[in-house]
Amino acid sequence: MFPRLLCGISILYGTLCVTPRSYAQVRVGLGPDTADKHVQIPDTHLSLIPPTGFGLTHAFPGLLKTDGSAVIQVYDLPDGDFYTDGQSFTAANFTAKGARVLAFKTLTVAGFPAKYCYMKGDSAKRIMALIFGDSTFSTTLIGLYPDTALSVGQAIRDAYATITYQKAQVVDPFSTAPFSLDTTAASWHFALYNKPLFIYSLDGKLPAQGSPFVTVTPYPRKNGSSLQDLSENLIIKDMQAGLEEPILSNISLDSVNGYEAYEVEIHCRLGGQAGLLYQFLAATAEHTIVVEGVANDEFDKNVQAFRALAHTIHIK
C-alpha cells in the first residue's frame, strides 16, 4: 500500500536537472584540515578527501561547496549490484537524456570495477558521474559544478581518485539523521532504513501486507514553500501511484514541540480497499521532517498511535 512510502531510491541519473545553488542556504560543516585527510560520507561506506572548500551537509549524503555552487552526491546501495545497476551507465544513455558526453571510460576505483562519465548537462553546469562496485553493492557519485568553474571540476575529479570503500563497515543511519522520535512509550519500533525512508512497525520488522506502519522522511527546507504545499505534493504523487478518492480531515496548523507543523488525515481508497494515510510535517529553518502513517483498518485507533509517535519529534 502506498508504493511511494516503501520504495527505494532508483538512480536514474536525473541529476541533469539538479541545480546545486538550491542548496546555498544549507549549513556546511568544515572540520579542521578537511582537505588533508579522508572524510567518511555519512550513511555510506565511502570515504574520500574533499576538494578544498567542500564540507559535509545534512541535506544529503555527500559534500557541498560552501557557496552552494557545487556538490558531490553519493548514492551507496549496499544491496545493489554494480553489474546490473551499471548497465544503464553508458554514454549512449546519457546522450539520450540530453547530455553532451565529453569523456567516458572504464577504470578501477578502490579496487573495484568502475565507470566514469564527464558530461555537460546544459549551458550552466557540468557533471562528473562515477559508478563502482561488485555483485554485492553499487555506489554512484554525481559531481555537479558551474560550466565556468573548470578548476572546481578538476578538484572533484582529484577527490574521486582518493576514494576508499569499507564493505564491512556498519552504517548507523541515525548517526546523521536530523530528527529523533521517542519510541520508549510508543507502540512503534524502528524496522528498516531504506534511504531516505526510516520505517517503523509494530514489531520492529518489515511490515506485512495490510499491517499498519510509519515512515519518516527528512527533506531540506525549501524556501517559499509551505508545509501544506509539500503535503499536497505528496498526496498527488500517491494519487499517481493508485490512491483514489482522498478526503482530507482533521487538518491542524498548531505548532508541536515548538516547531512549525502541519497535520492531516486522508481517508482514501487504494486497490479497491478503504485506507487511511496520516501525515505530520514539522520544520525548522533547515529541515522538514515528514511522518506518515498507513492503516487498512481500525482507523481511529491507528491514527491515535500515529499521532502519539509523531508528536515526540525532535529536530536536530
N, C-alpha and C positions, 0 to 999 in steps of 0.2 A: 504494500500500500504506500502511496506517495513516493514514487521512484526517486524523486529529487532528493528526498531525505536519506536514502540509503545507498545512493550511487556513489562510486568512487570518482576521482578526477581522471578524465581521459585527456592525454596530451595530444591535442590536435594541432599544435603549433599555431594557434590563433593569435599568438603574440605579435603577429604582423600588424595588429590593430592596437596594440598596447601603447600608451603614451606615458613614458617614465615620469614626466612632470606632474602626473596625477598624484604622485607620492611626495610632492615637495613639502607638504606640511607634516609628514610622518617623522617622529623622532628617530634619529640615528645614533647608535652607541659606538663611539670610537674608543677602544681601550688603549692603554699605553703601548707604544711600539707595535701597533696593529699591523703596519706594513712590513714588519721584520719577522713575523712568525705566523705559523698556521693558526687559523681560527676555525673552530668547529661550527658548522652551519646547523642551527637548532632544528630539531625534528628530522635530521638526516644522519647518515653515516659518513658524510663527506666533510673534509677539511681542506682549506687552501689558504694561501697568503693573499689577503685582499689587496686590490690596487690602492694606491695612495688616495686618501680622501673618501674611501668606501667604508661603511660600517654595517653592523647588524641592525635589523629593524624587526619590530613585532608584526609588521604588516604582512609579511610573507617569509617563507624560508629563503634566505639569500642575503644579498648585500645591496645597499643603496648609497649612491653618492650623496654627499652632504647637501648639495644644492638641488637634489631631486631630479637631475637631468639624465641620470644613467642608473641602470640596475643590472644585477646578476641574479636571476631567479633560479632556484634549484627545485627540481621535482624528483624526489627519491622514492622509487617504488620497490621496496624490499621483496614484494611478492610478484614482481614483474619478470619479464623475460626479454633480455636485450635482442635476441634473435627474432622474436615476434614483434616487440614494440618498435624495433628499428627498421622494420620492413617499409614503413611509410616515410622514413627519414631518407629521402632521396632528393637529388637536385630537381628531378622532373616534378615531384610532388610540390616542392616549394615554388617552382616556377608556375605551376598550375594555380597556386593560391595567390599569385600576383607578385611574388618576389623576383628580384633580379639577382641570380646567383653569381657571386664574384669568385668564389673558391669552394671546392668540395673535395674532401679527402678522407680516407680511412687511416686510422692510426691506433696507437695503444695509449691508454690513459690509466695510470696507477696499476699497470699490469693487466688491464682488461681491454678487450677489443672495443674500438670506438669509431664513431663517425663525426666529422666536423663540417659545418657549412657556414660560410661567411656570405651574407647577402644584404641587399638593400630593399627595405620594405616599402618605402615611399620616399618622397623628396626630403623628409625631415629626419629620418633615422636609419641606422644600420643595425644588423642583427648578427650576433655570433652564437650559433647553436651547436651544442655538443651533446652526444648521447654515448654512454658506455655501459658495460655490464657483462653479464653472462646469462646462463639459463635460469639463474635463481633471482636475479634483480636487474633493474634498468634504472639509470639515473640520467636525467637531462638537465642541462644548464642552458639558459637563454640570457645572453647579454645584449642589452639594448642601449644605444647611446646616440647623440645627435650626429647627423651626417657631417657636420663641420668639425667634430671633435675626434679626429683620427687618432690623436695621441691617447685618448681615453680607450679607444678600441684596441690599440696596441697593448695598453696596460691590462685590459680584460683578457686578451689572448695570453699574455705572460702569466696571469693568475691561473688560467686553465692548466698551464704547464706545471703548477705546483700542487695539483690535486692529489690527495691521498684518500683512500676509502677503506673503512674498517667494517667488514661484513658482520663480524661477531659482536659488534658494539650494541648494547641495549639502548634503545631510544625511548626516553620518557617524554611523551607529548605534553604533560602538564608542567614540565620544567620551564617552558616558554609560553604557555597558554596565558592570554591576557585576562583570564577570568578564573574564578573558583566558585564551586557550589558546595553547600554543606549537605552531605548525604547521611550524616550520622543519625539524624532523626527522621529521615525520609524513607519512602518505600523503594527508592531507586538506587541502583548500583551501576557504577561505570562498567560498560561491557566491551567497547571497542573504539579504537581511534581509526577512522577511515578518512584521511585528510581530505577536506578540512573539518569533517564532522567528528564530534565527540558523541558517542551513542550510549545511552543509559537504558537499562531494562530492569525488570522486577527481580531477576535472579542473577544479574551480572553476566549473562550470556547473550549472544546474538539473538534478538527477539524472534520468536517463532511466528509464522504466518498467523495473523489475527490477534496477536497479543499486543498490548499497549507498549509504547516505547517513547523515549525522549531523545531529541538530538539538540546539540548546542553547536552553533557555527559562529565564529568570530569574523567580523569584517572590519576593514579600515573605515573610519567615519568619512563619509562623503559630504563635502561642503555643499550647502544649498539643497540638500535632500532631507526630508523629514523621515521619522521612523514610520509614519503611516505610509509614505511613498514606498519605502522598502518592503513593508508588509504587503502592500498591494502588488508589487512586482513579483514577490514570491508566490502569491496566490495565482497570478497569471501564469507563471511557469508550471504550477501544479495543474492548472486547467489544461494547459497544452499537453500534459502528461496523462490526462484522463480524469481529473477531478471534475465533477459536474454539480450543478445546482447549488453553488455555495451561498449560504445565508449567514451573514455576519451578525453577531450579537454580543452583548456584554462588553462593549468597547470601553476601554479606560485609558485616560491620559495622565493618571495620577503618578507622581514620582514614586520610586521604590528604592529604599535604602539610600536616598539622596540622589539617585540617578534619574535623568530624563527617561521616561518609559512609555511604552505603548503596548496594550494588551487587547486581544480579541479572541473570540471563539468562533470557529467556522464550522457550521453543520453542513454536510455535503453528501454526495453520493460518489462512489468510485467502484467501478466494476459491477454496478447494479446494487451495491450494498450501502446501507447507511454508514456514515463515518463522521468523526469529529477531528478537526485539526485545531489545536490550541497554539496561539502564537504569543510570545512575550519578547519584546525588544527593549533593551536598556543600552544607554550610550553615555560616553564621556566625549571630550573633545577629540580623542584619538581613535576610540574603538566603539563599534556597535556589536553587541552580543545578541544573537537571535536564539531563543529557546523555543523549540516546537515539540508538542506532544501529539501523538496519534493514537486514536482508540476506535475500535469497531463496535464496542458495546459499553454498557454501564457508564454512559457519558458524564453524568453528574459526579459520580464517584471518581472517575479518572481525571476530570478537569480539576477537581479539588486537589488531587495528588500532583498533577502537573504544576498547578499554581504554587503549591507548597514548596516544591523544589525550586521553581524559577525565582521565587521571592527571597531565596537565600543568596542571590547573586552578589558577588563581589568582583569589581573590575579593577585590575591592577594598573 
